[in-house]
């Protein structure tokens, strides 16, 4: 336990000193600012860029719900890619550079090594995402006069946050399985496509998939019930990924 | 007591045996040179010893404790890989402190150990981040981190191979200073370093152990002193050969018409017998080079027949 805490502290310090925290906060905060603005001024932007031809095209008036839809849409496309790019080398990078060989021949278990990395990244992800949600809420309120009930927004953000954690689990497993950052990014991206996009169309399992969970904020904003199976599915997938990563690293030659 | 013991240690990659039935017994407290040419299996052996590679078969004991891949207790070992890579955003002191905390060393002891080691490897007061370190500084820090937990055994995998002569000299001096305090397992192909600093040596070739003994014994068993004699005139060659035939212990090899290699006795005996005999027979010489074989000569000889 002691070495886990020491390594966790080192991981947090690393997130700060390598400016990873700053990068992720800025990246996510951009979505928080951009989504309400893009939604509110979409018609003006189209008119300004497309000229007279677009004047004839009249968009229906946008609402605060569209702002949140835009926010989660940005996260589903660019956000996931950014998270994969930022964390792809969390384990494979250390194996590739040789720093893992130095650390793992000291008094630290493979479990502590993997868990400390996962928890530090999860905290970083949660902080950045929470900040982005706060910014999106404030801006949506400012531009549309209403941003939804706070409880609904928080519940939606929590469900989406859980899907990001599941994505992080996939990244950690990919990074443990491979020996280069590029290979782990490709594997994580493939896993993301499967679990967040493809599996949503497979009858019988789609309700358990993290992709379904990622769609829950909008379902909740529409006044529908939370699909609990997707919460359990995402949590289960995360746990399985972590167990897989620990087991892989334990059996792997570095 | 042996610090390192392996029995039938084997590592196979497909059909290729990188390490083949290795039986090592390295005495505790020794500085052991682990010799072999590139690809002989040195790094693979060290990786198995420190728990980074899984043996195909065989067993490993360090300080009497068996090691199992994936479940190794590393509290009494130190390791410096051939190309060490640290967390570049840290300073040397921060990195050593991090290592010390992983070993749960108490604060006061840890801080004094960090200072002590930084002084030992000449990095005390260096505020530069590790990312800005030279290769030599990284290797010195590598030795310091391997010693942070006051281990019983440290494994140094080719620590000097990429260093300039000054860096190499500094590092070898550090290794020499460890004598008596820790068992050092030093993998290298720079044989003069082993000769200068090691008291025990192992030679492997194609994954097999060829020689294992103290450096002194290896030299005694495998070395043959020689004298290279060049005559002033080739006309004396016949006289010289006849003279050498009167010395039954000696063997003579003709290198050139007027140049001979003589062996068969220890160097001081060779000098004592040959030089007066040549003077007495009135054979003039142009040069006389007495040669005590180095570990390098022995290494080349031993691995040639492997």
Interface residues (C-beta under 8 A of the other chain):
Chain A: X2 X3 X6 X7 X10 X14 X17 X18 X97 X98 X99 X101 X102 X103 X104 X105 X106 X107 X108 X110 X250 X251 X253 X254
Chain B: X47 X50 X51 X52 X53 X54 X70 X74 X75 X77 X79 X81 X83 X84 X85 X86 X87 X89 X98 X99 X101 X102 X103 X104 X145 X149
